[in-house]
C-alpha cells in the first residue's frame, strides 16, 4: 500500500474496512487518518462502522458451561497421565 | 497420537498449554457455537480442538502464535466434521457482483437533526441477540470469515491460513459477509418497526413504513 494517496471519499471508503481491521500499512494508515480528520462524512461513517464492529466483537466470548470445563480438564489430565509424567 | 505428543513435551510445555487453553476457553467456545449454531455441537468442537491441539503442539513454532494456531485447528475441525458437504458450494451461489449494502447509508441523515442522531440510535438499539441471529443467517462460508475476523479478531493472514484460502479471498468474502450481515440487521430492524427515529413529516411521506 506504500504510496497510496487518499484524495477522495470514494478511495477512503474503499479502504475503510481494511483500516478498521488494522490491515493498512504505514503510509496508507497515515493517509486514512489524515482523511478522517478532515472529512466529516467519512469520519461519521468510520465511527458507525467501528461501533458496529465493536458490537460484533462483543460476541467473542461465551460463558463456558461447567460440563465443558470439566471435559477439557479431564482430557488434559488423561493426556498428561498417558505420557507417564 | 496423544501419547507421542506427550512424550515430546516436558512438564513446563504441558502446564503452559493447559494455561493457554483455560484462558482461551470462553473464546474457543464463543467461536465454536457461532460456527456450529448449536451449543452441544460447539462443546464437542471445542473438546476435539483441544485434543488435536495437544497432538499438534510440538509443531507450534512460536508461542505468540498460539491463538491463531488453535483457531486454525478449530476451523479445520469444523470444516471437516461439522460443515455440511454442500456448504462450500454456498459461497459460489452468492451474488458476487451484487451491490454492497451499507447500513450506514440507510440509517444516516445527511443533515444534522435537532431531535437526535439516527446512527447512534440504531446502534444503541441493537441487541446481542440481533447480532447473533444476523450472523447465524449468513451462508456457512461467509459466517466462518465473520467469526474469525469480526468476532475473534484474527488478522486477514491468520483467517486465510485457518480457512486454507488466499488473503484476497478473505477480503472478498468479508466484504460480502458484512454486506449481507448489515442488510439482515436493516431488514430485521425494519420488520420490528425500529428503523430510525424520524420526524412525523418523514413518516407521512413513506406510507410503506406504516405496516
Interface residues (C-beta under 8 A of the other chain):
Chain A: X17 X18 X21 X22 X23 X44 X45 X47 X48 X49 X51 X52 X53 X55 X56 X57 X58 X59 X60 X61 X62 X63 X64 X65 X67 X68 X69 X71 X72 X75 X76 X78 X79 X80 X82 X83 X84 X85
Chain B: X2 X3 X5 X6 X7 X9 X11 X14 X17 X18 X21 X22 X25 X26 X27 X29 X30 X31 X33 X34 X39 X43 X46 X47 X50 X51 X54 X103 X104 X107 X108 X119 X123 X126 X128 X131 X132 X135 X146 X149 X150 X151 X152 X153 X155 X156 X171 X174 X175 X178 X182
